[in-house]
Amino acid sequence: MAGKSRVMAIPEAVRLELSSRAAKLPHLTLDDHAAWLSEQGCAISRSALGRYLKAQRDSMPLTAEQREFRQAEVLVRLRCLEVASSLIQGGDNQELIRVSKELFGWVQAG
């Protein structure tokens, strides 16, 4: 059984602000959050921080807009896989996945 998260040992006000920042600023990276925590005087390992933020994300209900975005993203990924399968001849699954990811990256950059 897993022990208590190290993040739970930091002051509650800092932890609440961390959760708020993670929700309001989804573009921030794990390193951004770790740097902010360090500025607050709270040194937490990246792995503990990552586990905490993932648990926070997983426990938050999605808005209608977020659900719609995720559904659209799944459809785009599926379409990229379909296009990749039309380009890749043979049974090389690794190449199929690589091309599909490349296509998805291209769509995201679009």
C-alpha positions, 0 to 999 in steps of 0.5 A, a space after each residue: 500500500 502506498 504511503 502518504 504523499 510528500 505533497 500532503 506535508 507542505 502547507 495547506 495554503 501552498 498545496 491549494 494554490 498548487 492545485 489551483 495553478 494546475 487547474 487554471 494554467 494547464 500549459 504549465 509543465 511539471 518543471 514549472 510547478 516544481 520551480 514554483 514550489 521551490 520558490 515557495 520553500 517546498 522541495 518536492 521530488 518530481 515523481 511525487 509532484 507528478 503523482 499528486 497532480 495526476 491524482 488531482 486531474 483525475 479527480 476533477 470532473 470535466 467540463 462539457 467543453 473539455 469532454 468535447 475537446 477530448 472526443 474530438 482529439 480521439 477522433 482526430 487520432 483515429 483518423 490519423 491512424 486510418 491515414 497512416 494505415 493507407 500509407 504503410 504497406 505490410 504489417 509493421 505496427 511500429 512504423 504504423 504508430 510512428 507515422 500516425 503520431 507524426 500525422 497527429 503532430 502535424 495536425 496539432 501544429 496546423 
